[in-house]
Amino acid sequence: MGIGAARDSTTDHRGRSGSLSDFLIEEWLPTIESTIRATTLINYRTHIERHIAPRLGSQPLESLDGRSLNRLYADLLTNGRLDGKGALSRTTVRRIHATIHRALRDAVRWGRLETNPADNCDPPRERADDVKEMQTWTTAELRTFLDHVRDDPLFPMWLLFATTGMRRGEVLGLRWSDVDLERHQLAVRQSLVVAGSERKISRPKTSRGRRVIALDKATVEVLADHLQRRVNDKSSGSQKRRDDLVFCLDDGAPLDPNRVSKLFAKRVAGSGLPRIRLHDLRHTHATLALQLGLHPKIVSERLGHATVSMTLDVYSHALESMQQEAAAQLGQALFGE
């Protein structure tokens, strides 16, 4: 290990502020646990226990500096895998840096440190090839996929992904009490997330995430049929209630999000269409909506983005074709081209 000395040291380095591990594990995590989502807590704990504590845990908190953190990141980028067979990605190391930065920022707020050492280090910069490329379908390709899965028992779910742009957890956490078929709309109030080996219900991170999404007539009809089948299904021994999940197992238990993603990949492979991820249905929805001329603010609200500028930044590729169409329309109006 590049900084094995810090890991193997048997000297008691605890100073006035204690070791970094003492602060992170015994003080920081328990203090913030009730203020963050379960999945965020698990990510923080994983970063600390697998990568930070083994390398820097014995170092006194008050002696931590930018150079120590730079050595940590360099080691993770060359020998960070738990199996010892290679490097962690830049993206993963940047996430570990974000955990450290948040923890040390709190240490400053709590009077444990005067300044944040993470402000003085150089985490790896994200490169273009580190970011997963966004893949989207055309309108014709999306229609082909929906035709391909029309007889799939999960067709209502695939359709809802396509026509609303909802996130995976939002669709899997949707309850019948959140759906208003008469008004052709649904409310996003919770999300199903994977926390370690458990599936948990989580609330949206922001107020924009809690939103109402209008539904088209075809989607409403499909959901109504789906509800009627669920109500008439006696296999679980009881009628379905309004607070039941819209998409669930026969006994009402939530679907496994990872399993749903794998099922989608299997359906795409069988369709012969270009391979995309389940999350790319969200990108497809947004891209097609913008290309059809929907106002970016409406698209942003449907997606639950924090700001309209975020929507415009993420889907700038869709705006390029709109620029060309705008130029053509202006030319037609001015010159009759």
KANORUR-V145212 format. One line per field, one symbol per residue. ss: DSSP state (H for helix, E for strand, L for the rest). burial: 1 if it has 9 or more other ideal C-beta (glycine too) atoms within 8 Angstrom, else 0. Layout:
ss=???
burial=???
This chain:
ss=LLLHHHHHLLLLLLLLLLEHHHHHHHHHHHHHHHHLLHHHHHHHHHHHHHHHHHHHLLLEHHHLLHHHHHHHHHHHHHHLLLLLLLLLLHHHHHHHHHHHHHHHHHHHHLLLLLLLHHHHLLLLLLLHHHLLLLLLLLHHHHHHHHHHLLLLLLHHHHHHHHHHLLLHHHHHLLEHHHEELLLLEEEELLEEEEELLEEEEELLLLLLLLEEEELLHHHHHHHHHHHHHHHHLLLLLLLLLLLLELLELLLLLELLHHHHHHHHHHHHHHHLLLLLLLHHHHHHHHHHHHHLLLLHHHHHHHHLLLLHHHHHHHLHHHHHHHHHHHHHHHHHHHHLL
burial=0010011000001010111111111011100100001110111110111011101111111111010111111111101110000011011111111011111111110001100111001011000000000011100011011101100001111111111111111111111101101001111101111110001101110001111010100011011111100100100000010001111100010110100110111011001010011101111111111110000101111111100101110010011001000001001100000
